[in-house]
Amino acid sequence: MGDGYRKEQGLYLLLFLCLPGALSISLHYSVPEEKKRGSLVANVLEDLKLGTGELSARRAQLVSKNSKQYFRMDTHSGNLLINDKIDRETLCGQTDPCLLQSEIVLQDPLKIFSIEIKIEDVNDNVPKFSKKAFDLEIPENFSPSTHFPLESARDEDLGINNIQNYTLSPNEHFQLDVKSDEDGNKYVDLVLEKPLDREKDSHFGLTLTAVDGGKPRRTGTVQINIVVLDINDNSPQFTHSQYKVRLKENSPRGTLVFKLEATDLDFGSNAQIIYSFYRVPEEIYDLFHLNENTGEMTLSGQLDYEKETSYGMSIRATDGGGLLGHCKVLVEIEDVNDNVPEVSIISITSPLAEDSPLEKLVALFTVTDQDSGDNGRTMCSVEATLPFMLKSTMNNYYQLVVQSPLDREKVADYNITITVVDQGSPRLTSARVINVQISDVNDNPPVFEKSSCEMQIRENNIPGLLIGSVHAADLDTEKNAKVTYSLLPGKVTDGLVASYISVNSESGNLYALRSLDYEQIKDFKVTVRATDGGSPPLSSEVTVRVVILDENDNAPFFLYPLQNSTSPCNELVPKSVEAGYLVTKVVAVDGDSGQNSWLSYELLKATDPGLFSLGAQNGEVRTRRALTERDTSKQRLLIVVRDNGLPPQSSTAMLHVLPVGGFSDPYMKAVEVSKEEHEEDGTLTLYLVICLAAVSFVFLVCIVSFAAIKICRRDPGESFIAAPPHFPPARPDIPENGGDSQSGSLSRSYHYDVCLTGGSLSSEFRFLRPLIPVFSVGDPNLNVNQTPPSASQDIPNLVEEKESEKKARASLSEDAAPRSGAPGCIANQATGANINCGQNDWLTYQ
């Protein structure tokens, strides 16, 4: 471009040389607009034919004819530079060409050069529309080929850079019609190609584009909004003929149920829709409210899923032109867990027998929950500690059955809590309590407190006296616990137990049927049976030991001297005895026991009270002093024995003591038995007790036998001489009483041998036997001869009858020489001393 410009300058210079009177040279340059500041336009030194440095030397200046200096000149190099950015459209607008005039002024000499700079257009402006959007309203009934003029765009660039064409966004209803006028300006029309239907397309948004011819091409766009005007040719339409809505039953009032929206393809008043219920039940108006303008349906009542699970209603939509549209709305109610499960008892077994087998049906019930789904699914349970369990059957039926043995005696009834929980959220729980009574079966026998017991009763009781009571407890109830008492058959000594005692069948009281005697029966046992009233009946037994307590109802009885005997009891005593001589020993027994049998003896009356003494405990009759000639030949002693009972009882006996002379002095001394020779036999008491009964029997037999023998053998011509007995003193190692607590006092045994002289004496012998057996302590080999005491009582009578026997007693010599086994001796077997006597004349005293 610079070379072409120089050529043009050369032509202008040549023209000035040819023209006469030319004073200056005009320079022409061109430069595109929008060049940057400092860009080179041209070098004027070459065009002005000036040398380097001449511009500065001549103080050259660039003078602009515009208000603004767009160029500047470098005086050193001669370059013409852009001083400020140039916008052609601002300087010249649509004027073409756009020229800027300047002058170069040189001084010394003054010379002016004209410079013309053409500003060339570049495509720096886009086409612009006067509006951002064009709005068109086209009735839907316009026919095709209708033109709608559009406002053209404007481009400030010139020539090819100006608008060259218009384009329209693709659509099936419209196209463009572009025309040019004489000036080359472009005009555009919008042409309807296809009929409109507002119900299908009520609005069109098209884009109109203006395109220039520059490089690169620049475009400008504008939005064309086309509104299709409606005519009322469509009724309101709902998108669906039926709508389904789900709503929770606990939704509060005012909850939005559904928003109805009907569409009307028309526009304006033709599309204004009013909503309303159509042919619905009255309850719909109570539960729902429909806004006629917005179509919002809200809840106005309280829903209950258990009453109604869904509501169906018809909705009518009416547009401004009176056209109608319909739809149906189905409101389905969603269940919420607002109902607790309920337990309904169908049957119950109460009372329940305690012997019910396992799996026995106790109760049948059903569980219902009016909710649905998980809210209606339930679980049942009972306490694990109970002897029952639940078994589920079909259709929510449950069986309560026995799972472990029952025992009414431990638990008489059960309060069974049936807990039901549903599966809803939150879970709801309900409970039902049923009471099951446990009926009794006879599975417990009556039980006594002890298997045996002891009762006491005093003898001589009144018949019918209450002895005591037994009681048996039965853990069962009613008739199973009603206990009846009875006596089991048995014997008491020689009689039946039922004759001695009876029991009250209801109270268990034991009564004595007869008066009891301790001396006959000390105690006896009865068995009482307790039987309940169950079926079959159960029973248990208790052994009752009835102990008879002794009373002091027996007076002491003398064994020696024999009490109530028709013959007097006589004792022979040598006249030469000293004080303390043991005359005899009285023996008494008491049928009572304990302290009632403790006996004490007392000398109640005596011929000579000062002559004899009586041991209070042992019953020994001893001399207090020596006998004298002045003492009577027959001493009578009245002895009383008393027991220790309350009140005490007593008995008396008469004892005759006959002093006798003629015995040798050596044998009048008391025999001292050393303690070392006689040790107490541990079995003495046992023997005494055993032999007491036997001796009593033998005594009776001997009495009868002796009486018979005496009657048969008695000879009045015979004489009898009795030798005085020799009594040894009492042994200190044997107790005085010599008896036991049961039988009273028993006398100790003494063994005496008396020998009679020969000659005129007859051969009649008397054997005196005591009432109790004789136990020899000193020598167990000694023979013991027993003589009934009645024989000794006959001796005094015989002495009186036969005077000849007195001479025999007088002929006894105290100093006779002793000869063993010779006639006329007296031998004491206890001491071993012998006196001369005939072998056939021995008498034995015990």
Protein Blocks (a to p, Z undefined) as FASTA:
>chain_A
ZZmmmmmmmmmmmmmmmpghiabdcddddddehiaehiafbdfklmnopaehklmmnopa
dddfbfbdfbdcdfknopacdfbdcdfklmnomaccdddddddddehiaddddddddddd
ddfbccddfbfbdcddddfkbcehiacdddddddfbghjlmcfbdcddddfkbccddddd
fkopacdddddfbdcdfklmmcdcdddddddfbdcddddddddddddddddfbccddfbf
bdcddddfkbcehiafbdcddddfbghjllpccdddehiafklmmmpccdfklopacdfb
dcdfklpgbdcdddddddfkopacddddddddddddfbccddddfbdcddddfkbcehia
fbdcddddfbgcjllpccddddfkbccdcdddehhiacdddfbdcdfklpmbdcdddddd
dfbdcddddddddddddddddfbccddfbfbdcddddehiaehiafbdcddddfbghjll
mccdddddddehjacfklmpccdfklopacdfbdcdfklmmbdcdddddddfbdcddddd
dddddddddddfbccddfbdcehiabdcdddddfkbcehiafbdcddddfbgcjllpccd
ddfbdfblmlpccdfklopacdfbdcdfkbcfbdcdddddddfbdcddddddddddddde
hiafklmpccdddfklpccdfklmmmmmmmmmmmmmmmmmmmmmmmmmmmmmpcfkbccd
ddddddddddfkbcfklpafknopadddddddddddehjbcfbdcddddfbdcddfklmk
bccddddfklmmmmmmmmmmpmklmmmmmmpcfkbccdehiahiacdfknopacdddfkl
cccdZZ
